[in-house]
Amino acid sequence: MTRARGQFELDPMPAMGEADRFAEREEEIGRHLFPLGKLGHGHAFLGPDEHGESYVVAGWPARFGRMPNSAHP
């Protein structure tokens, strides 16, 4: 699968007012998400879960897979 590159910003503050949106997605996927940043000028947000899976929180959840573990090269 390929994805287009897009602009993102690692700053959890813009997502702080999106608790309802995050809660909806958490309920759908059965995991807790942690706000990490925003995509597309705030139209969607990034949120990893407690297992290191990365999600886009928008009108639907999209998963990108596990984040690399920096402790193990």
CHARMM internal coordinates of N, CA and C (Angstrom, degrees):
IC EDIT
DIST 1 N 1 CA 1.4325
DIST 1 CA 1 C 1.5242
ANGL 1 N 1 CA 1 C 108.48
DIST 1 C 2 N 1.2920
ANGL 1 CA 1 C 2 N 118.13
DIHE 1 N 1 CA 1 C 2 N 139.42
DIST 2 N 2 CA 1.4511
ANGL 1 C 2 N 2 CA 121.85
DIHE 1 CA 1 C 2 N 2 CA 176.62
DIST 2 CA 2 C 1.5184
ANGL 2 N 2 CA 2 C 109.45
DIHE 1 C 2 N 2 CA 2 C -116.54
DIST 2 C 3 N 1.2932
ANGL 2 CA 2 C 3 N 114.41
DIHE 2 N 2 CA 2 C 3 N 154.21
DIST 3 N 3 CA 1.4592
ANGL 2 C 3 N 3 CA 121.04
DIHE 2 CA 2 C 3 N 3 CA 179.09
DIST 3 CA 3 C 1.5215
ANGL 3 N 3 CA 3 C 108.57
DIHE 2 C 3 N 3 CA 3 C -132.75
DIST 3 C 4 N 1.3187
ANGL 3 CA 3 C 4 N 114.88
DIHE 3 N 3 CA 3 C 4 N 145.35
DIST 4 N 4 CA 1.4631
ANGL 3 C 4 N 4 CA 119.75
DIHE 3 CA 3 C 4 N 4 CA 174.94
DIST 4 CA 4 C 1.5215
ANGL 4 N 4 CA 4 C 108.62
DIHE 3 C 4 N 4 CA 4 C -72.27
DIST 4 C 5 N 1.3053
ANGL 4 CA 4 C 5 N 115.65
DIHE 4 N 4 CA 4 C 5 N 146.90
DIST 5 N 5 CA 1.4552
ANGL 4 C 5 N 5 CA 119.54
DIHE 4 CA 4 C 5 N 5 CA 176.11
DIST 5 CA 5 C 1.5186
ANGL 5 N 5 CA 5 C 108.57
DIHE 4 C 5 N 5 CA 5 C -75.81
DIST 5 C 6 N 1.2910
ANGL 5 CA 5 C 6 N 114.90
DIHE 5 N 5 CA 5 C 6 N 145.36
DIST 6 N 6 CA 1.4530
ANGL 5 C 6 N 6 CA 119.84
DIHE 5 CA 5 C 6 N 6 CA 179.78
DIST 6 CA 6 C 1.5127
ANGL 6 N 6 CA 6 C 111.05
DIHE 5 C 6 N 6 CA 6 C -145.42
DIST 6 C 7 N 1.3022
ANGL 6 CA 6 C 7 N 115.40
DIHE 6 N 6 CA 6 C 7 N 158.48
DIST 7 N 7 CA 1.4465
ANGL 6 C 7 N 7 CA 121.20
DIHE 6 CA 6 C 7 N 7 CA 179.88
DIST 7 CA 7 C 1.5249
ANGL 7 N 7 CA 7 C 110.00
DIHE 6 C 7 N 7 CA 7 C -74.76
DIST 7 C 8 N 1.3383
ANGL 7 CA 7 C 8 N 116.38
DIHE 7 N 7 CA 7 C 8 N 138.88
DIST 8 N 8 CA 1.4552
ANGL 7 C 8 N 8 CA 120.90
DIHE 7 CA 7 C 8 N 8 CA 174.96
DIST 8 CA 8 C 1.5190
ANGL 8 N 8 CA 8 C 108.08
DIHE 7 C 8 N 8 CA 8 C -143.32
DIST 8 C 9 N 1.3172
ANGL 8 CA 8 C 9 N 114.89
DIHE 8 N 8 CA 8 C 9 N 160.29
DIST 9 N 9 CA 1.4582
ANGL 8 C 9 N 9 CA 121.56
DIHE 8 CA 8 C 9 N 9 CA -179.70
DIST 9 CA 9 C 1.5188
ANGL 9 N 9 CA 9 C 108.58
DIHE 8 C 9 N 9 CA 9 C -134.65
DIST 9 C 10 N 1.3230
ANGL 9 CA 9 C 10 N 117.14
DIHE 9 N 9 CA 9 C 10 N 126.55
DIST 10 N 10 CA 1.4651
ANGL 9 C 10 N 10 CA 121.39
DIHE 9 CA 9 C 10 N 10 CA 178.61
DIST 10 CA 10 C 1.5220
ANGL 10 N 10 CA 10 C 108.47
DIHE 9 C 10 N 10 CA 10 C -88.59
DIST 10 C 11 N 1.3088
ANGL 10 CA 10 C 11 N 115.17
DIHE 10 N 10 CA 10 C 11 N 94.11
DIST 11 N 11 CA 1.4557
ANGL 10 C 11 N 11 CA 123.32
DIHE 10 CA 10 C 11 N 11 CA 178.66
DIST 11 CA 11 C 1.5253
ANGL 11 N 11 CA 11 C 106.48
DIHE 10 C 11 N 11 CA 11 C -159.00
DIST 11 C 12 N 1.3219
ANGL 11 CA 11 C 12 N 119.28
DIHE 11 N 11 CA 11 C 12 N 109.16
DIST 12 N 12 CA 1.4622
ANGL 11 C 12 N 12 CA 120.57
DIHE 11 CA 11 C 12 N 12 CA -175.82
DIST 12 CA 12 C 1.5252
ANGL 12 N 12 CA 12 C 114.43
DIHE 11 C 12 N 12 CA 12 C -71.25
DIST 12 C 13 N 1.3089
ANGL 12 CA 12 C 13 N 119.35
DIHE 12 N 12 CA 12 C 13 N -15.77
DIST 13 N 13 CA 1.4622
ANGL 12 C 13 N 13 CA 121.47
DIHE 12 CA 12 C 13 N 13 CA -174.92
DIST 13 CA 13 C 1.5379
ANGL 13 N 13 CA 13 C 114.02
DIHE 12 C 13 N 13 CA 13 C -59.66
DIST 13 C 14 N 1.3340
ANGL 13 CA 13 C 14 N 121.44
DIHE 13 N 13 CA 13 C 14 N -43.42
DIST 14 N 14 CA 1.4644
ANGL 13 C 14 N 14 CA 119.46
DIHE 13 CA 13 C 14 N 14 CA 179.40
DIST 14 CA 14 C 1.5275
ANGL 14 N 14 CA 14 C 113.92
DIHE 13 C 14 N 14 CA 14 C -60.23
DIST 14 C 15 N 1.3124
ANGL 14 CA 14 C 15 N 118.33
DIHE 14 N 14 CA 14 C 15 N -24.47
DIST 15 N 15 CA 1.4639
ANGL 14 C 15 N 15 CA 121.97
DIHE 14 CA 14 C 15 N 15 CA -179.22
DIST 15 CA 15 C 1.5306
ANGL 15 N 15 CA 15 C 112.63
DIHE 14 C 15 N 15 CA 15 C -85.01
DIST 15 C 16 N 1.2974
ANGL 15 CA 15 C 16 N 118.38
DIHE 15 N 15 CA 15 C 16 N -6.48
DIST 16 N 16 CA 1.4552
ANGL 15 C 16 N 16 CA 121.05
DIHE 15 CA 15 C 16 N 16 CA -175.65
DIST 16 CA 16 C 1.5292
ANGL 16 N 16 CA 16 C 112.50
DIHE 15 C 16 N 16 CA 16 C -62.96
DIST 16 C 17 N 1.3064
ANGL 16 CA 16 C 17 N 118.82
DIHE 16 N 16 CA 16 C 17 N -29.52
DIST 17 N 17 CA 1.4611
ANGL 16 C 17 N 17 CA 121.93
DIHE 16 CA 16 C 17 N 17 CA 177.53
DIST 17 CA 17 C 1.5166
ANGL 17 N 17 CA 17 C 113.46
DIHE 16 C 17 N 17 CA 17 C -86.14
DIST 17 C 18 N 1.3184
ANGL 17 CA 17 C 18 N 117.66
DIHE 17 N 17 CA 17 C 18 N 8.10
DIST 18 N 18 CA 1.4708
ANGL 17 C 18 N 18 CA 122.81
DIHE 17 CA 17 C 18 N 18 CA -175.91
DIST 18 CA 18 C 1.5248
ANGL 18 N 18 CA 18 C 112.27
DIHE 17 C 18 N 18 CA 18 C -110.86
DIST 18 C 19 N 1.3259
ANGL 18 CA 18 C 19 N 117.26
DIHE 18 N 18 CA 18 C 19 N 29.68
DIST 19 N 19 CA 1.4639
ANGL 18 C 19 N 19 CA 120.91
DIHE 18 CA 18 C 19 N 19 CA -176.86
DIST 19 CA 19 C 1.5266
ANGL 19 N 19 CA 19 C 111.76
DIHE 18 C 19 N 19 CA 19 C -58.46
DIST 19 C 20 N 1.3300
ANGL 19 CA 19 C 20 N 117.74
DIHE 19 N 19 CA 19 C 20 N -38.53
DIST 20 N 20 CA 1.4643
ANGL 19 C 20 N 20 CA 120.24
DIHE 19 CA 19 C 20 N 20 CA 179.58
DIST 20 CA 20 C 1.5212
ANGL 20 N 20 CA 20 C 111.43
DIHE 19 C 20 N 20 CA 20 C -63.54
DIST 20 C 21 N 1.3290
ANGL 20 CA 20 C 21 N 116.11
DIHE 20 N 20 CA 20 C 21 N -43.36
DIST 21 N 21 CA 1.4663
ANGL 20 C 21 N 21 CA 120.24
DIHE 20 CA 20 C 21 N 21 CA -179.85
DIST 21 CA 21 C 1.5237
ANGL 21 N 21 CA 21 C 110.65
DIHE 20 C 21 N 21 CA 21 C -64.62
DIST 21 C 22 N 1.3370
ANGL 21 CA 21 C 22 N 117.17
DIHE 21 N 21 CA 21 C 22 N -43.04
DIST 22 N 22 CA 1.4577
ANGL 21 C 22 N 22 CA 120.75
DIHE 21 CA 21 C 22 N 22 CA 178.09
DIST 22 CA 22 C 1.5316
ANGL 22 N 22 CA 22 C 110.36
DIHE 21 C 22 N 22 CA 22 C -64.12
DIST 22 C 23 N 1.3414
ANGL 22 CA 22 C 23 N 117.22
DIHE 22 N 22 CA 22 C 23 N -41.32
DIST 23 N 23 CA 1.4665
ANGL 22 C 23 N 23 CA 120.97
DIHE 22 CA 22 C 23 N 23 CA -179.55
DIST 23 CA 23 C 1.5296
ANGL 23 N 23 CA 23 C 111.06
DIHE 22 C 23 N 23 CA 23 C -62.23
DIST 23 C 24 N 1.3286
ANGL 23 CA 23 C 24 N 117.68
DIHE 23 N 23 CA 23 C 24 N -40.40
DIST 24 N 24 CA 1.4713
ANGL 23 C 24 N 24 CA 121.04
DIHE 23 CA 23 C 24 N 24 CA 177.69
DIST 24 CA 24 C 1.5155
ANGL 24 N 24 CA 24 C 110.89
DIHE 23 C 24 N 24 CA 24 C -60.74
DIST 24 C 25 N 1.3173
ANGL 24 CA 24 C 25 N 116.45
DIHE 24 N 24 CA 24 C 25 N -46.09
DIST 25 N 25 CA 1.4614
ANGL 24 C 25 N 25 CA 120.25
DIHE 24 CA 24 C 25 N 25 CA -178.28
DIST 25 CA 25 C 1.5194
ANGL 25 N 25 CA 25 C 110.68
DIHE 24 C 25 N 25 CA 25 C -68.16
DIST 25 C 26 N 1.3333
ANGL 25 CA 25 C 26 N 117.05
DIHE 25 N 25 CA 25 C 26 N -39.33
DIST 26 N 26 CA 1.4594
ANGL 25 C 26 N 26 CA 119.78
DIHE 25 CA 25 C 26 N 26 CA 178.19
DIST 26 CA 26 C 1.5236
ANGL 26 N 26 CA 26 C 110.76
DIHE 25 C 26 N 26 CA 26 C -59.93
DIST 26 C 27 N 1.3104
ANGL 26 CA 26 C 27 N 116.27
DIHE 26 N 26 CA 26 C 27 N -40.57
DIST 27 N 27 CA 1.4620
ANGL 26 C 27 N 27 CA 120.20
DIHE 26 CA 26 C 27 N 27 CA 178.70
DIST 27 CA 27 C 1.5275
ANGL 27 N 27 CA 27 C 111.01
DIHE 26 C 27 N 27 CA 27 C -64.91
DIST 27 C 28 N 1.3373
ANGL 27 CA 27 C 28 N 116.87
DIHE 27 N 27 CA 27 C 28 N -39.20
DIST 28 N 28 CA 1.4680
ANGL 27 C 28 N 28 CA 121.01
DIHE 27 CA 27 C 28 N 28 CA 179.63
DIST 28 CA 28 C 1.5205
ANGL 28 N 28 CA 28 C 112.36
DIHE 27 C 28 N 28 CA 28 C -64.37
DIST 28 C 29 N 1.3353
ANGL 28 CA 28 C 29 N 116.74
DIHE 28 N 28 CA 28 C 29 N -42.30
DIST 29 N 29 CA 1.4645
ANGL 28 C 29 N 29 CA 120.10
DIHE 28 CA 28 C 29 N 29 CA -174.41
DIST 29 CA 29 C 1.5312
ANGL 29 N 29 CA 29 C 113.14
DIHE 28 C 29 N 29 CA 29 C -96.34
DIST 29 C 30 N 1.3349
ANGL 29 CA 29 C 30 N 117.45
DIHE 29 N 29 CA 29 C 30 N -12.69
DIST 30 N 30 CA 1.4591
ANGL 29 C 30 N 30 CA 120.48
DIHE 29 CA 29 C 30 N 30 CA 178.73
DIST 30 CA 30 C 1.5139
ANGL 30 N 30 CA 30 C 114.35
DIHE 29 C 30 N 30 CA 30 C 73.66
DIST 30 C 31 N 1.3098
ANGL 30 CA 30 C 31 N 117.01
DIHE 30 N 30 CA 30 C 31 N 27.96
DIST 31 N 31 CA 1.4663
ANGL 30 C 31 N 31 CA 122.36
DIHE 30 CA 30 C 31 N 31 CA 179.56
DIST 31 CA 31 C 1.5135
ANGL 31 N 31 CA 31 C 109.45
DIHE 30 C 31 N 31 CA 31 C -140.41
DIST 31 C 32 N 1.3427
ANGL 31 CA 31 C 32 N 116.43
DIHE 31 N 31 CA 31 C 32 N 157.92
DIST 32 N 32 CA 1.4526
ANGL 31 C 32 N 32 CA 121.69
DIHE 31 CA 31 C 32 N 32 CA 177.55
DIST 32 CA 32 C 1.5278
ANGL 32 N 32 CA 32 C 109.21
DIHE 31 C 32 N 32 CA 32 C -89.52
DIST 32 C 33 N 1.3205
ANGL 32 CA 32 C 33 N 117.13
DIHE 32 N 32 CA 32 C 33 N 132.87
DIST 33 N 33 CA 1.4619
ANGL 32 C 33 N 33 CA 122.22
DIHE 32 CA 32 C 33 N 33 CA 179.17
DIST 33 CA 33 C 1.5197
ANGL 33 N 33 CA 33 C 110.68
DIHE 32 C 33 N 33 CA 33 C -108.17
DIST 33 C 34 N 1.3100
ANGL 33 CA 33 C 34 N 115.72
DIHE 33 N 33 CA 33 C 34 N 145.22
DIST 34 N 34 CA 1.4560
ANGL 33 C 34 N 34 CA 122.50
DIHE 33 CA 33 C 34 N 34 CA -179.34
DIST 34 CA 34 C 1.5303
ANGL 34 N 34 CA 34 C 108.58
DIHE 33 C 34 N 34 CA 34 C -114.83
DIST 34 C 35 N 1.3324
ANGL 34 CA 34 C 35 N 118.85
DIHE 34 N 34 CA 34 C 35 N 118.78
DIST 35 N 35 CA 1.4690
ANGL 34 C 35 N 35 CA 120.54
DIHE 34 CA 34 C 35 N 35 CA 179.74
DIST 35 CA 35 C 1.5267
ANGL 35 N 35 CA 35 C 110.80
DIHE 34 C 35 N 35 CA 35 C -57.03
DIST 35 C 36 N 1.3225
ANGL 35 CA 35 C 36 N 116.14
DIHE 35 N 35 CA 35 C 36 N 131.58
DIST 36 N 36 CA 1.4590
ANGL 35 C 36 N 36 CA 121.31
DIHE 35 CA 35 C 36 N 36 CA -178.14
DIST 36 CA 36 C 1.5237
ANGL 36 N 36 CA 36 C 112.57
DIHE 35 C 36 N 36 CA 36 C -124.03
DIST 36 C 37 N 1.3279
ANGL 36 CA 36 C 37 N 117.40
DIHE 36 N 36 CA 36 C 37 N -33.85
DIST 37 N 37 CA 1.4634
ANGL 36 C 37 N 37 CA 119.74
DIHE 36 CA 36 C 37 N 37 CA -177.41
DIST 37 CA 37 C 1.5071
ANGL 37 N 37 CA 37 C 110.52
DIHE 36 C 37 N 37 CA 37 C -178.74
DIST 37 C 38 N 1.3439
ANGL 37 CA 37 C 38 N 114.82
DIHE 37 N 37 CA 37 C 38 N -168.66
DIST 38 N 38 CA 1.4595
ANGL 37 C 38 N 38 CA 119.98
DIHE 37 CA 37 C 38 N 38 CA -178.53
DIST 38 CA 38 C 1.5242
ANGL 38 N 38 CA 38 C 111.17
DIHE 37 C 38 N 38 CA 38 C -130.77
DIST 38 C 39 N 1.3187
ANGL 38 CA 38 C 39 N 114.25
DIHE 38 N 38 CA 38 C 39 N 155.28
DIST 39 N 39 CA 1.4683
ANGL 38 C 39 N 39 CA 123.14
DIHE 38 CA 38 C 39 N 39 CA 177.52
DIST 39 CA 39 C 1.5229
ANGL 39 N 39 CA 39 C 108.54
DIHE 38 C 39 N 39 CA 39 C -120.27
DIST 39 C 40 N 1.3142
ANGL 39 CA 39 C 40 N 116.35
DIHE 39 N 39 CA 39 C 40 N 154.54
DIST 40 N 40 CA 1.4552
ANGL 39 C 40 N 40 CA 121.05
DIHE 39 CA 39 C 40 N 40 CA 171.67
DIST 40 CA 40 C 1.5097
ANGL 40 N 40 CA 40 C 114.07
DIHE 39 C 40 N 40 CA 40 C 52.01
DIST 40 C 41 N 1.3094
ANGL 40 CA 40 C 41 N 116.92
DIHE 40 N 40 CA 40 C 41 N 46.65
DIST 41 N 41 CA 1.4671
ANGL 40 C 41 N 41 CA 122.03
DIHE 40 CA 40 C 41 N 41 CA 177.29
DIST 41 CA 41 C 1.5262
ANGL 41 N 41 CA 41 C 111.96
DIHE 40 C 41 N 41 CA 41 C 59.59
DIST 41 C 42 N 1.3240
ANGL 41 CA 41 C 42 N 118.72
DIHE 41 N 41 CA 41 C 42 N 34.54
DIST 42 N 42 CA 1.4524
ANGL 41 C 42 N 42 CA 123.21
DIHE 41 CA 41 C 42 N 42 CA 175.56
DIST 42 CA 42 C 1.5104
ANGL 42 N 42 CA 42 C 115.56
DIHE 41 C 42 N 42 CA 42 C 92.25
DIST 42 C 43 N 1.3366
ANGL 42 CA 42 C 43 N 118.04
DIHE 42 N 42 CA 42 C 43 N 7.74
DIST 43 N 43 CA 1.4640
ANGL 42 C 43 N 43 CA 120.48
DIHE 42 CA 42 C 43 N 43 CA 178.06
DIST 43 CA 43 C 1.5279
ANGL 43 N 43 CA 43 C 111.90
DIHE 42 C 43 N 43 CA 43 C -77.28
DIST 43 C 44 N 1.3152
ANGL 43 CA 43 C 44 N 116.62
DIHE 43 N 43 CA 43 C 44 N -17.96
DIST 44 N 44 CA 1.4552
ANGL 43 C 44 N 44 CA 122.65
DIHE 43 CA 43 C 44 N 44 CA 178.47
DIST 44 CA 44 C 1.5276
ANGL 44 N 44 CA 44 C 107.74
DIHE 43 C 44 N 44 CA 44 C -150.37
DIST 44 C 45 N 1.3253
ANGL 44 CA 44 C 45 N 115.81
DIHE 44 N 44 CA 44 C 45 N 161.98
DIST 45 N 45 CA 1.4570
ANGL 44 C 45 N 45 CA 120.41
DIHE 44 CA 44 C 45 N 45 CA -176.81
DIST 45 CA 45 C 1.5214
ANGL 45 N 45 CA 45 C 110.61
DIHE 44 C 45 N 45 CA 45 C -128.76
DIST 45 C 46 N 1.3257
ANGL 45 CA 45 C 46 N 116.06
DIHE 45 N 45 CA 45 C 46 N 155.68
DIST 46 N 46 CA 1.4611
ANGL 45 C 46 N 46 CA 123.12
DIHE 45 CA 45 C 46 N 46 CA 176.16
DIST 46 CA 46 C 1.5174
ANGL 46 N 46 CA 46 C 108.64
DIHE 45 C 46 N 46 CA 46 C -99.50
DIST 46 C 47 N 1.3300
ANGL 46 CA 46 C 47 N 116.39
DIHE 46 N 46 CA 46 C 47 N 139.43
DIST 47 N 47 CA 1.4565
ANGL 46 C 47 N 47 CA 120.22
DIHE 46 CA 46 C 47 N 47 CA 177.61
DIST 47 CA 47 C 1.5064
ANGL 47 N 47 CA 47 C 111.89
DIHE 46 C 47 N 47 CA 47 C -154.97
DIST 47 C 48 N 1.3221
ANGL 47 CA 47 C 48 N 117.92
DIHE 47 N 47 CA 47 C 48 N 111.59
DIST 48 N 48 CA 1.4629
ANGL 47 C 48 N 48 CA 119.37
DIHE 47 CA 47 C 48 N 48 CA 173.11
DIST 48 CA 48 C 1.5249
ANGL 48 N 48 CA 48 C 109.90
DIHE 47 C 48 N 48 CA 48 C -77.13
DIST 48 C 49 N 1.3283
ANGL 48 CA 48 C 49 N 116.01
DIHE 48 N 48 CA 48 C 49 N 155.31
DIST 49 N 49 CA 1.4608
ANGL 48 C 49 N 49 CA 120.17
DIHE 48 CA 48 C 49 N 49 CA 176.00
DIST 49 CA 49 C 1.5280
ANGL 49 N 49 CA 49 C 109.73
DIHE 48 C 49 N 49 CA 49 C -98.62
DIST 49 C 50 N 1.3275
ANGL 49 CA 49 C 50 N 116.74
DIHE 49 N 49 CA 49 C 50 N -177.08
DIST 50 N 50 CA 1.4588
ANGL 49 C 50 N 50 CA 121.48
DIHE 49 CA 49 C 50 N 50 CA -177.07
DIST 50 CA 50 C 1.5246
ANGL 50 N 50 CA 50 C 112.92
DIHE 49 C 50 N 50 CA 50 C -69.53
DIST 50 C 51 N 1.3324
ANGL 50 CA 50 C 51 N 118.11
DIHE 50 N 50 CA 50 C 51 N -10.43
DIST 51 N 51 CA 1.4637
ANGL 50 C 51 N 51 CA 122.12
DIHE 50 CA 50 C 51 N 51 CA 178.28
DIST 51 CA 51 C 1.5295
ANGL 51 N 51 CA 51 C 112.67
DIHE 50 C 51 N 51 CA 51 C -102.33
DIST 51 C 52 N 1.3340
ANGL 51 CA 51 C 52 N 117.61
DIHE 51 N 51 CA 51 C 52 N 3.07
DIST 52 N 52 CA 1.4552
ANGL 51 C 52 N 52 CA 121.51
DIHE 51 CA 51 C 52 N 52 CA 178.93
DIST 52 CA 52 C 1.5099
ANGL 52 N 52 CA 52 C 114.89
DIHE 51 C 52 N 52 CA 52 C 87.84
DIST 52 C 53 N 1.3400
ANGL 52 CA 52 C 53 N 118.26
DIHE 52 N 52 CA 52 C 53 N 6.86
DIST 53 N 53 CA 1.4660
ANGL 52 C 53 N 53 CA 121.30
DIHE 52 CA 52 C 53 N 53 CA 175.84
DIST 53 CA 53 C 1.5262
ANGL 53 N 53 CA 53 C 107.83
DIHE 52 C 53 N 53 CA 53 C -78.24
DIST 53 C 54 N 1.3130
ANGL 53 CA 53 C 54 N 117.03
DIHE 53 N 53 CA 53 C 54 N 137.47
DIST 54 N 54 CA 1.4603
ANGL 53 C 54 N 54 CA 121.83
DIHE 53 CA 53 C 54 N 54 CA 179.73
DIST 54 CA 54 C 1.5191
ANGL 54 N 54 CA 54 C 110.14
DIHE 53 C 54 N 54 CA 54 C -97.80
DIST 54 C 55 N 1.3296
ANGL 54 CA 54 C 55 N 116.81
DIHE 54 N 54 CA 54 C 55 N 134.67
DIST 55 N 55 CA 1.4637
ANGL 54 C 55 N 55 CA 123.04
DIHE 54 CA 54 C 55 N 55 CA -179.92
DIST 55 CA 55 C 1.5164
ANGL 55 N 55 CA 55 C 110.86
DIHE 54 C 55 N 55 CA 55 C -126.48
DIST 55 C 56 N 1.3125
ANGL 55 CA 55 C 56 N 114.85
DIHE 55 N 55 CA 55 C 56 N 150.81
DIST 56 N 56 CA 1.4549
ANGL 55 C 56 N 56 CA 122.00
DIHE 55 CA 55 C 56 N 56 CA 167.61
DIST 56 CA 56 C 1.5203
ANGL 56 N 56 CA 56 C 105.78
DIHE 55 C 56 N 56 CA 56 C -101.19
DIST 56 C 57 N 1.3056
ANGL 56 CA 56 C 57 N 116.50
DIHE 56 N 56 CA 56 C 57 N 127.52
DIST 57 N 57 CA 1.4577
ANGL 56 C 57 N 57 CA 122.09
DIHE 56 CA 56 C 57 N 57 CA 179.56
DIST 57 CA 57 C 1.5272
ANGL 57 N 57 CA 57 C 107.12
DIHE 56 C 57 N 57 CA 57 C -105.36
DIST 57 C 58 N 1.3164
ANGL 57 CA 57 C 58 N 114.95
DIHE 57 N 57 CA 57 C 58 N 106.99
DIST 58 N 58 CA 1.4683
ANGL 57 C 58 N 58 CA 122.45
DIHE 57 CA 57 C 58 N 58 CA 179.58
DIST 58 CA 58 C 1.5183
ANGL 58 N 58 CA 58 C 106.81
DIHE 57 C 58 N 58 CA 58 C -137.57
DIST 58 C 59 N 1.3204
ANGL 58 CA 58 C 59 N 118.26
DIHE 58 N 58 CA 58 C 59 N -135.87
DIST 59 N 59 CA 1.4570
ANGL 58 C 59 N 59 CA 121.89
DIHE 58 CA 58 C 59 N 59 CA 175.94
DIST 59 CA 59 C 1.5156
ANGL 59 N 59 CA 59 C 111.37
DIHE 58 C 59 N 59 CA 59 C -72.36
DIST 59 C 60 N 1.3167
ANGL 59 CA 59 C 60 N 117.38
DIHE 59 N 59 CA 59 C 60 N -11.71
DIST 60 N 60 CA 1.4623
ANGL 59 C 60 N 60 CA 124.39
DIHE 59 CA 59 C 60 N 60 CA 179.58
DIST 60 CA 60 C 1.5186
ANGL 60 N 60 CA 60 C 106.39
DIHE 59 C 60 N 60 CA 60 C -154.81
DIST 60 C 61 N 1.3315
ANGL 60 CA 60 C 61 N 118.95
DIHE 60 N 60 CA 60 C 61 N 155.82
DIST 61 N 61 CA 1.4643
ANGL 60 C 61 N 61 CA 119.05
DIHE 60 CA 60 C 61 N 61 CA 177.61
DIST 61 CA 61 C 1.5375
ANGL 61 N 61 CA 61 C 110.50
DIHE 60 C 61 N 61 CA 61 C -83.98
DIST 61 C 62 N 1.2945
ANGL 61 CA 61 C 62 N 116.24
DIHE 61 N 61 CA 61 C 62 N 138.92
DIST 62 N 62 CA 1.4665
ANGL 61 C 62 N 62 CA 122.30
DIHE 61 CA 61 C 62 N 62 CA 174.82
DIST 62 CA 62 C 1.5242
ANGL 62 N 62 CA 62 C 106.72
DIHE 61 C 62 N 62 CA 62 C -127.20
DIST 62 C 63 N 1.3173
ANGL 62 CA 62 C 63 N 116.95
DIHE 62 N 62 CA 62 C 63 N 131.63
DIST 63 N 63 CA 1.4606
ANGL 62 C 63 N 63 CA 121.70
DIHE 62 CA 62 C 63 N 63 CA -177.84
DIST 63 CA 63 C 1.5177
ANGL 63 N 63 CA 63 C 109.77
DIHE 62 C 63 N 63 CA 63 C -103.92
DIST 63 C 64 N 1.3359
ANGL 63 CA 63 C 64 N 115.88
DIHE 63 N 63 CA 63 C 64 N 138.53
DIST 64 N 64 CA 1.4561
ANGL 63 C 64 N 64 CA 121.73
DIHE 63 CA 63 C 64 N 64 CA 179.08
DIST 64 CA 64 C 1.5099
ANGL 64 N 64 CA 64 C 113.25
DIHE 63 C 64 N 64 CA 64 C -109.81
DIST 64 C 65 N 1.3089
ANGL 64 CA 64 C 65 N 118.61
DIHE 64 N 64 CA 64 C 65 N -3.10
DIST 65 N 65 CA 1.4558
ANGL 64 C 65 N 65 CA 120.66
DIHE 64 CA 64 C 65 N 65 CA 179.69
DIST 65 CA 65 C 1.5102
ANGL 65 N 65 CA 65 C 112.35
DIHE 64 C 65 N 65 CA 65 C 101.74
DIST 65 C 66 N 1.3312
ANGL 65 CA 65 C 66 N 114.23
DIHE 65 N 65 CA 65 C 66 N -177.25
DIST 66 N 66 CA 1.4658
ANGL 65 C 66 N 66 CA 119.95
DIHE 65 CA 65 C 66 N 66 CA -175.60
DIST 66 CA 66 C 1.5101
ANGL 66 N 66 CA 66 C 111.65
DIHE 65 C 66 N 66 CA 66 C -73.58
DIST 66 C 67 N 1.3415
ANGL 66 CA 66 C 67 N 113.59
DIHE 66 N 66 CA 66 C 67 N 146.05
DIST 67 N 67 CA 1.4525
ANGL 66 C 67 N 67 CA 120.76
DIHE 66 CA 66 C 67 N 67 CA 174.85
DIST 67 CA 67 C 1.5195
ANGL 67 N 67 CA 67 C 107.82
DIHE 66 C 67 N 67 CA 67 C -78.90
DIST 67 C 68 N 1.3214
ANGL 67 CA 67 C 68 N 118.34
DIHE 67 N 67 CA 67 C 68 N 145.74
DIST 68 N 68 CA 1.4730
ANGL 67 C 68 N 68 CA 119.58
DIHE 67 CA 67 C 68 N 68 CA 179.00
DIST 68 CA 68 C 1.5308
ANGL 68 N 68 CA 68 C 110.10
DIHE 67 C 68 N 68 CA 68 C -66.14
DIST 68 C 69 N 1.3037
ANGL 68 CA 68 C 69 N 116.65
DIHE 68 N 68 CA 68 C 69 N 146.68
DIST 69 N 69 CA 1.4502
ANGL 68 C 69 N 69 CA 122.69
DIHE 68 CA 68 C 69 N 69 CA 179.05
DIST 69 CA 69 C 1.5196
ANGL 69 N 69 CA 69 C 107.84
DIHE 68 C 69 N 69 CA 69 C -92.00
DIST 69 C 70 N 1.3234
ANGL 69 CA 69 C 70 N 117.93
DIHE 69 N 69 CA 69 C 70 N 110.35
DIST 70 N 70 CA 1.4584
ANGL 69 C 70 N 70 CA 121.31
DIHE 69 CA 69 C 70 N 70 CA -176.25
DIST 70 CA 70 C 1.5211
ANGL 70 N 70 CA 70 C 112.06
DIHE 69 C 70 N 70 CA 70 C -70.40
DIST 70 C 71 N 1.3382
ANGL 70 CA 70 C 71 N 118.26
DIHE 70 N 70 CA 70 C 71 N -16.98
DIST 71 N 71 CA 1.4617
ANGL 70 C 71 N 71 CA 120.57
DIHE 70 CA 70 C 71 N 71 CA 179.57
DIST 71 CA 71 C 1.5281
ANGL 71 N 71 CA 71 C 111.83
DIHE 70 C 71 N 71 CA 71 C -75.79
DIST 71 C 72 N 1.3381
ANGL 71 CA 71 C 72 N 117.27
DIHE 71 N 71 CA 71 C 72 N -19.41
DIST 72 N 72 CA 1.4642
ANGL 71 C 72 N 72 CA 121.12
DIHE 71 CA 71 C 72 N 72 CA 179.18
DIST 72 CA 72 C 1.5215
ANGL 72 N 72 CA 72 C 109.41
DIHE 71 C 72 N 72 CA 72 C -123.10
DIST 72 C 73 N 1.3289
ANGL 72 CA 72 C 73 N 118.20
DIHE 72 N 72 CA 72 C 73 N 105.84
DIST 73 N 73 CA 1.4758
ANGL 72 C 73 N 73 CA 121.09
DIHE 72 CA 72 C 73 N 73 CA -177.38
DIST 73 CA 73 C 1.5029
ANGL 73 N 73 CA 73 C 113.89
DIHE 72 C 73 N 73 CA 73 C -62.77
END
COOR INIT
IC SEED 1 N 1 CA 1 C
IC BUILD
